[in-house]
């Protein structure tokens, strides 16, 4: 089905008729997304790389990125979070990581290359909504 218009919740109403007599009526809501709202953000990606595992690779290949301590100004952004060790022992980095998760709650997308497993998991402090989900995309080798 191809719908035109803005993104949002739209009512759909169905009526079952027996000739000219309505037998049943049902109303449901669906969420419609305009194609323009599904585009990849045009800005550079945000990089959280406390152990500098990905940063040298990106710099060698001239990829544009901003460090995670930068302000995103309320714009949607893609945040790449690299694996790190003992993040909980580095208060500054831990605070930056926690702030990134609040950006996710406001509409950014976080790409976790791994979920920290040494020490308390920083994700437990995050408040995620029903629309949020975690899907680490790393493969152990």
C-alpha atoms as one frame of an Amber mdcrd trajectory, in Angstrom:
protein
   0.000   0.000   0.000   1.377   3.407  -0.938   0.233   6.271   1.276   1.015
   9.922   0.654   1.403  12.531   3.378   3.287  13.241   6.557   4.591  10.774
   9.120   2.390  10.002  12.089  -0.434   7.842  13.439  -3.344   7.423  11.057
  -6.746   5.864  11.756  -7.983   3.082   9.495 -11.682   2.329   9.657 -13.352
  -0.751   8.217 -17.081  -1.400   8.004 -18.670  -4.758   7.150 -21.913  -4.212
   5.278 -24.825  -6.471   4.419 -26.132  -4.572   1.434 -27.108  -1.237   3.043
 -26.912  -2.344   6.703 -23.630  -2.028   8.621 -22.929  -5.270  10.541 -19.596
  -4.452  12.190 -17.259  -1.496  12.455 -13.603  -1.585  13.465 -11.072   1.221
  13.825  -7.315   0.669  14.178  -4.360   2.995  14.031  -1.219   2.521  12.003
   2.023   4.465  11.943   2.998   5.962   8.610   6.542   7.069   7.815   7.197
   9.580   5.038  10.139   8.529   2.859  11.994  11.761   3.658  11.975  10.920
   7.371  13.744   7.599   6.761  16.851   9.036   5.101  20.264   8.444   6.662
  21.343  11.568   8.582  23.475  13.820   6.396  25.894  14.837   9.144  29.103
  13.123  10.098  29.011  10.223  12.484  29.800  10.545  16.157  32.611   8.277
  17.371  32.973   6.961  20.911  36.366   5.261  20.844  37.971   5.463  24.303
  40.718   2.943  23.447  41.403   4.451  19.971  40.662   1.203  18.154  38.768
   2.687  15.198  39.935   6.305  15.150  43.309   5.664  13.397  41.545   3.598
  10.711  39.053   6.394  10.017  41.774   9.063   9.950  43.970   7.084   7.528
  41.046   6.856   5.111  39.910  10.482   5.604  36.487   9.588   7.052  34.724
  12.544   8.620  33.648  12.028  12.229  33.177  13.954  15.432  34.311  12.816
  18.838  31.643  11.751  21.311  32.386  14.675  23.605  31.115  17.097  20.915
  27.653  18.633  21.181  25.275  17.344  18.509  22.910  20.295  18.833  19.749
  18.205  19.028  20.161  16.813  15.500  19.730  13.111  14.678  23.101  11.411
  14.497  24.646   7.994  14.101  26.906   7.155  17.025  29.506   4.405  16.604
  30.568   2.961  19.968  33.695   0.820  19.823  34.629  -1.907  22.319  36.421
  -0.628  25.394  37.990  -2.120  28.482  37.364  -0.993  32.054  35.281   1.983
  30.997  33.823   2.044  34.484  37.318   2.871  35.835  37.505   6.048  33.731
  34.868   8.425  35.112  35.175  10.950  32.277  34.755   8.326  29.560  31.947
   6.663  31.519  30.062   9.994  31.743  30.524  10.553  28.005  29.193   7.051
  27.289  26.169   7.616  29.536  25.439  10.932  27.788  25.483   9.155  24.426
  22.678   6.916  25.630  20.535   9.950  26.441  21.083  11.053  22.829  19.718
   7.677  21.724  16.622   8.266  23.840  16.182  11.578  21.953  16.345  10.019
  18.492  19.963   9.218  17.624  21.064   5.762  16.506  23.872   3.990  18.363
  25.852   1.275  16.646  27.444  -0.776  19.434  30.379  -2.714  18.063  30.404
  -4.593  21.378  28.755  -4.327  24.786  31.357  -3.922  27.554  31.666  -7.136
  29.555  34.425  -6.324  32.046  32.902  -4.732  35.103  29.464  -3.189  35.502
  27.712  -2.729  32.172  27.143   0.975  31.443  23.907   0.110  29.661  22.196
  -0.664  32.975  22.157   3.060  33.788  20.353   3.914  30.554  16.636   4.476
  30.322  15.458   2.878  27.098  11.977   3.104  25.676   9.875   0.449  23.964
  11.114   1.672  20.569  14.733   1.087  21.604  16.539  -2.145  21.118  20.115
  -3.323  21.481  21.737  -5.394  18.818  25.523  -5.669  19.153  27.022  -6.496
  15.788  30.422  -7.795  16.843  31.683 -11.280  16.177  34.117 -12.948  18.513
  37.213 -14.208  16.711
